[in-house]
Amino acid sequence: MNNVQLPMKRSLTITRLYTKSLERDSSFLSFRFLCCLILFVLFNSSCGIYTFRDTMIDYSKIKTINIKFVENRARFVNPQLSPKLTDKLQQKIASSTKLIRTNSDDAHIVVNSTITDYSVSTAAITTQQATANRLTVTVHVIIKNNVENKEQEFDVTRNFDFAASLSLDQAQTQLEDEILRNLTDEIFNHIFSNW
């Protein structure tokens, strides 16, 4: 009888040790899970600061926006830039704010933009030959805040380098998305960084 009882005691002791080990492991896993969850929440909430998904606008006062067609008054005119930049800016504001687009001049915010420079210069020279050219685009923006009766003006200038072996038409085609994205983001950030 003692022989039977001894293995059973060992079995019970091993089971208790195993159970305690599992309890310790599950506590440790719960602690690790909790730490990971806290870190996840902290990182996600801190990243929200840098997005413009609900920009810092007092929507109780400012509800409408009129984004006028971007005029092109540069010496060299890219005929596709004005309509595409107007469209991109409208899309960016519509997707990143709660403002309602309108064509009324009485909108709470009115945005007027003009392309004032669209020029090419040499960016890099080696052995007396151009290896890179630079396309410079400048947009002058006037923002009228009809709620606070304020007006603000600023210029956005961006440079875009391209290989000298490309023609201007080829470079424009290659750089179009980058030009539109950079100008739109810069104009948007400047408009809504001061509210």
GIGI-V712561 format. One line per field, one symbol per residue. ss: DSSP state (H for helix, E for strand, C for the rest). Layout:
ss = ???
This chain:
ss = CHHHHHHHHHHHHHHHHHHHHHHHHHHHHHHHHHHHHHHHHHHHHHHHHHCCCCCCCCCCCCCEEEECCCEECCCCCCCCHHHHHHHHHHHHHHHHCCCEECCCCCCCEEEEEEEEEEEEEEEEEECCEEEEEEEEEEEEEEEEECCCCEEEEEEEEEEEEEECCCCHHHHHHHHHHHHHHHHHHHHHHHHHCCC
